[in-house]
């Protein structure tokens, strides 16, 4: 469990601000697929892979003053919540960095850096890509996983968003551990 906490704090620290619960869920799911030693269990939900473990940890961190949660109105879509580290969590993370085994840091740091590059992609693109990867992980090939996702998300597979998501899924699948 401590690795889950460490990874979450490292990711949010690297992002500066994690914009949106859905985006955070997809980024952590992608990290888990790439071998990040976290224990969060994911299941398929309306918006793709979802972990109630991760949602509970974020809520717990907000309640304990380790994360600052900021709601933002996004029009007809409702409210988006963003998360930043508090001074307390920055202090704890600094202390944890000195104690975390090098093997764990060596796995977490590159993933956090890679995920930070993905964090500015459209959240729907991350939703589609992580959904394709979810179905691929369930045992179907990438083409079938893309077909299932397009059908479930009612998104044309020839749309720009789906093509970008499919490319991301293919790249990510090619680097799975």
C-alpha positions in Angstrom: 0.0 0.0 0.0 2.8 2.4 0.7 4.0 2.2 -2.9 0.5 3.2 -4.0 0.7 6.3 -1.8 4.2 7.1 -2.9 3.4 6.7 -6.6 0.2 8.9 -6.3 2.1 11.7 -4.6 5.0 11.5 -7.0 2.7 11.7 -10.0 0.7 14.6 -8.7 4.0 16.3 -7.7 5.3 15.9 -11.2 2.1 17.2 -12.7 2.0 20.2 -10.4 -1.8 19.8 -10.6 -3.8 16.7 -11.5 -6.7 18.0 -13.5 -9.7 15.8 -13.2 -10.5 12.6 -11.4 -11.1 10.7 -14.7 -7.7 11.8 -16.0 -6.0 10.7 -12.8 -7.7 7.3 -12.9 -6.5 6.8 -16.5 -2.9 7.8 -15.8 -2.7 5.5 -12.8 -4.2 2.7 -14.8 -1.6 3.2 -17.6 1.1 3.1 -15.0 -0.2 -0.2 -13.5 -0.2 -1.7 -17.0 3.5 -0.7 -17.4 4.5 -2.5 -14.3 4.2 0.1 -11.6 4.0 -2.0 -8.4 0.7 -0.6 -7.2 -2.1 -2.7 -5.8 -5.1 -0.7 -7.0 -7.7 -3.0 -8.6 -9.4 -1.7 -11.7 -12.7 -2.7 -13.3 -14.5 -1.5 -16.4 -16.8 1.4 -15.6 -18.8 3.8 -17.8 -15.7 6.0 -18.4 -13.3 3.1 -18.9 -10.9 1.5 -16.3 -11.8 2.7 -12.8 -10.4 1.9 -9.3 -12.5 2.5 -6.2 -9.2 1.9 -4.3 -7.6 4.9 -6.0 -10.8 7.1 -5.6 -10.9 6.3 -1.8 -7.1 7.0 -1.5 -7.6 10.4 -3.1 -10.5 11.2 -0.9 -8.6 10.1 2.2 -5.6 12.3 1.2 -7.9 15.3 0.8 -9.5 14.6 4.2 -6.1 14.2 5.8 -4.8 17.5 4.3 -2.3 15.8 2.0 -4.0 16.9 -1.2 -5.7 20.2 -1.9 -8.9 19.6 -4.0 -10.2 22.4 -6.1 -13.6 22.2 -7.9 -14.0 23.9 -11.2 -17.2 24.3 -13.2 -16.9 22.9 -16.7 -20.3 24.0 -18.0 -22.8 21.4 -19.0 -20.3 18.6 -18.1 -20.5 19.5 -14.4 -17.6 19.9 -12.1 -14.0 18.9 -12.6 -11.8 18.5 -9.5 -8.1 19.2 -9.6 -5.5 18.1 -7.0 -2.3 19.6 -5.8 0.1 18.5 -3.0 -0.1 20.4 0.2 3.1 21.6 2.0 2.6 18.6 4.4 2.5 16.1 1.6 5.6 17.7 -0.1 7.4 17.4 3.2 6.4 13.7 3.6 7.3 13.0 0.0 10.8 14.5 0.5 11.3 12.2 3.5 9.9 9.2 1.6 12.3 9.8 -1.3 15.2 9.1 1.0 13.7 5.9 2.3 12.2 4.3 -0.8 14.3 1.5 -2.2 16.2 2.4 -5.4 14.5 -0.3 -7.3 11.1 1.2 -6.7 12.3 4.8 -7.4 13.8 3.4 -10.6 10.5 2.1 -11.7 8.4 5.0 -10.5 10.4 8.0 -11.8 10.4 7.1 -15.5 6.7 6.3 -15.5 5.9 9.5 -13.7 7.9 11.4 -16.3 6.1 9.6 -19.2 2.7 10.1 -17.7 3.4 13.8 -17.3 3.8 14.0 -21.0 0.4 12.3 -21.5 -1.4 14.5 -18.9 -2.2 17.3 -21.3 -4.0 15.0 -23.8 -7.7 15.2 -24.1 -9.3 13.2 -21.3 -11.6 11.5 -23.8 -8.5 10.3 -25.7 -7.1 8.9 -22.5 -10.5 7.2 -21.8 -10.5 5.6 -25.2 -6.9 4.5 -25.1 -7.2 3.0 -21.6 -10.4 1.3 -22.6 -8.7 -0.3 -25.6 -5.9 -1.5 -23.3 -8.3 -2.8 -20.7 -10.0 -5.1 -23.3 -6.6 -6.1 -24.6 -5.5 -7.1 -21.1 -8.7 -9.2 -20.8 -7.3 -11.4 -23.5 -8.4 -10.1 -26.9 -6.1 -8.8 -29.6 -5.6 -5.1 -30.1 -8.0 -4.9 -33.2 -10.8 -6.6 -31.3 -10.1 -4.4 -28.2 -10.4 -1.3 -30.4 -13.6 -2.6 -32.0 -15.2 -3.3 -28.6 -14.2 0.1 -27.3 -15.5 1.9 -30.4 -18.8 0.1 -30.1 -19.2 0.6 -26.3 -18.2 4.3 -26.5 -20.3 4.9 -29.6 -17.3 6.5 -31.2 -16.5 6.1 -34.9 -13.2 4.3 -35.2 -12.2 6.6 -38.0 -12.7 9.8 -35.9 -9.6 11.8 -35.1 -10.0 11.2 -31.3 -10.3 7.5 -31.8 -7.3 7.3 -34.2 -5.1 9.3 -31.7 -6.3 7.0 -28.8 -5.7 3.9 -30.9 -2.2 5.1 -31.7 -1.5 5.8 -28.0 -2.9 2.3 -27.0 -0.7 0.6 -29.6 2.4 2.5 -28.4 1.6 1.7 -24.8 0.9 -1.9 -25.6 4.2 -2.2 -27.3 6.0 -1.2 -24.1 4.1 -3.3 -21.6 6.2 -5.2 -19.2 
